[in-house]
Amino acid sequence: MTEDLVLFDVENAIATITINRIEKYNAFNLKVKEILLAMFTRAEEDPSIRVVVITGAGEKAFISGSDITDFVGRDSTTIRSVVDPSRDIAEYMISMTKPIIAAINGYALGGGCELALACDIRYASVNAQLGLPEINLGTLPGNGGTVRLPRLVGLGIAKELILTGGRINAEEALRIGLVNKVFNSQDELRAGVLELATRLCQMPGVALALAKQSIQKAWQLPLDEHLTFELEAFCQTFDTEDKEEGVAAFLEKRKPEFKHK
């Protein structure tokens, strides 16, 4: 069944989305993109879900990139039907109110690396390899790679990676800030992601969503407008039950029990 191309599992308020094309190193094709967008939408619209994890099946690949067979015979007009769904997914991920964690197990190349860049936090296993090798195909990253990577790691490093089409290992990705943590095995990666996701589930949902939005605005708004947005978001939290609970718990020296409203 085509639905098996992307798996969706929910446990303890954590939705795990898994690209499941092991024989193709979890490469994107158009059907995978269609299902993936639907699953992110499902996670965002389900109030019982607090955090989303995206990963790849098996041990060799997170997402190895686009299925290059989709590029054959395309010109500047017809390629848009391939790249537009990828952009729709990334833009939707960034607009989501819920945190998204990338669990990078193996290759995260091209479109796979770009999908990871659209996540909020990136954890990787030691066998991960990341890069934007599109230049080797005579093209360039088309789903935010030339935009998000330099903002994350700096212009010089991003230019070197993109213009050479090179790939880096997990430790180098950690050094330059492309990933947040590296784990010695896939089992440790899963445990680390679960620990982080569980911790995020315990955070106040409204404040978490507003904080994510405000951080994103740093890339989109001039400084004065961003500061205004941040202040408004801060003030909005004072109309929530979670703010009352958080303040009371602090004063009473106990753990807060947030209701996400």
N, C-alpha and C positions, 0 to 999 in steps of 0.2 A: 504494500500500500504506500502511496506517496506520502501519507502522514508520517510514516516511519522515518522519513528523511530528516525530520526534526522531532525530537522527543520533548515532552513537557511533563514535569513532575512537580508536585507541591507537597511539602512537608514542613510543619511547624512554621507556617507563614512565609516560607522561602520557596520561590519558584525556580526550578532549574531547567534551563532550555539547552538541549544538547543537539548540535549538528551531527547527524548520523549517516555519513557517507564514508565509512572507513576505507573502502576500496579506492576512493578518490581523494584520500587525505582530507576529507570533509570540505572539499571545494564547493563554493557557491555555484548553483545554477539557478535558472529563473524560478523553478518550482520551489527550491529551498528558500529563496528570497520571499516568495509569496507566503509560504507557511510561516517563516520567521517573523514577518511583520504582523501576521495574525496572532502569533503567540505573544509577542511583546504587547500587543493591544489587549489581549486577554489578561495578561499579568497586570497591566496598568488599571484596567477597569474592574478587577476583582478586589473588593475591599478587604478580603481576608489575607491577601498577599502583601507583605511589607517590603521584601527585598527580592531582587532577581539576580540569578547567576547564569552566565552564558559560558558554555564550554564545548569541546568537541569529543566525540566518542573515540575510544581507543587511547593509545599512548603516544602515537606518532604525530598527531596534528590537532591543533585547536581549530583553525580554519586556514587551509593552505593558500587561499585566494580564490579568484574567480575560476570557473571551469573555462579554460582557454578555447575550447571548441566553440563557445558562444561568441568568440571574436571573429571567427572565420567568415570572410565575405562581407563584413560590416564596413560601412563608410561613416562619415561624420553625422549623417542623419539617422541611419538605422542602429547605430551603437547606443543611441539614447534609450532604446527600449530595454537594453541590458543594464546600463548604469543608473537610470532613473530609479528603479526599485531599490538599489543599494543606497542611494541618497535618501530615499523615503525612510528606509529603516534607520539610518544613522540620525536623521533629523528627529524622528519619532523618539528614539532612545534618549536623545539630549533633552527633549521636551518632557519626558516622563517625570513624574513626581517621586518615583521610587528609586532608590539607589540600585545601580547595576554593577555587578562585580564580574570581571573577566577572569576565568580560571584557565590560564594559558598552558596547555599541556602539549608541547611539541611545536610544530610549524605554525607561526602566525605571520603570514606573508601576504603582500598585496592587499586585497580586499579584506583579508582576515586581520591584518594589522590595523587597517582603517576601522574595522568594526571594534577592535579593542580600544582604539583611540576614542571612540564614542562612548565607551563605558566610563563610569565614575572612578573605579579603582581597579587596578590590574595586578593580580598575583600570578606568579609563573613557577613552573617546575624547572629544575636545573637543566632539563633537556630541551627547553624552549629555544626556538630560533625565531627572531623577528626581523622584518625588513620590508621595504617597498621596492621590489625588483622590476617594476613596470618598464623602466628605461631600457632594460634588456630585450623587451618586446617591441621597442621603437615607439613607446607611448609614455605616459606618465600617470601618477596616481590621480584618479578621478572622483574619489569619494571622500574628500577631506584630508587626504594624506599630506598635501603640500601646505595645508592651512593649519591643521591641528598638531602635526608633529613639531613644527618649529615653535609653536606656542608652548609646547610641553617641554622640549629639550633644548631649545635655542636654535638660532638661525644657522650657525656654523655646522653643528652636528647634523641638523636636519638636511642641510644642503649636501653634506658628504654622503649621507645614507641614500638620499633620493637620486643624486646625480651619478653615483657609482652603481646604484642598484644592489648594494651589498646587504648582507644580513649579519646580525649580531647575536651572540649567545645571551643567555639569561643574565649572567653576571654583568656583562657590559650594559644590557638594558637597565639593570638596577643602578649601575653607576651613573648613567646619564639621566635617570629619572623617568624612563619609559615605563618601567614597572615599579610597583611599590615594595614587593617582597619576592624573594626566591626561596623555594623549598627543595629539599634534597631528593624527593621522590614524588610520584603522583599521589600516593596515599597521604603524604604530608601536605601536599597542595590541597587536596580535598578537605583535610582536617582544618587547615588554616583558613580556607574560604568559608567553611561552615562556622568556625569560631567568629570570624568577622561578620558574616551574615546574621548570626544569632545576636551578636552585640548590636548591630544596626536595627534589628527587629525590636529591640527594647527601647530604642530612642523614641521621643515624641514625634509622631508621624507628620503633623502639620509643620512643626518647626524644621524637621528634616527636609521636607519638600521645599519649603521656602529658602532654606540654606542652600540646597542644591541649585535652585533657580538663581539665587543671588550670586553664587560663585560663577555660574555660567555667564551671567551678565558682564563679568569682568572682561570677557572676550568680545562683547557685542556693543557695549555702551561707552561713551566718553566718561571720564572719571567722575565729573560732577553728577551726571545722570545716574551712574552706578551707585554713588553714595546716597542719592535720593531714594533709589530703589531699595537699597539695603535698609535704610531707616524705616521706610514704609513696611517692609517685611518684618523687621524687628517689632514695630508697633502692632502689627497684626497678631503676633503671637500672644499679646496681652489680652486678646479676646478669646483665648482658648482655655479649655478646662485643664489641659496639660500644663500650662504655665502655672495655674493655681496649685496643681498637684506638685510640680517640681519645686516651687518655692516653699510650699508647706513641708515637703519631705526634707529639704535642705535644713530648714529651721528646726525640724523635729529630729534631725539626725537619723533618718531612715532612708531606705531605698524607695525611689518613686515608683508608682504603678500607673504608667501612662495609659490613656484610653484612646489616643490618637484623634482627639477632637478638642 
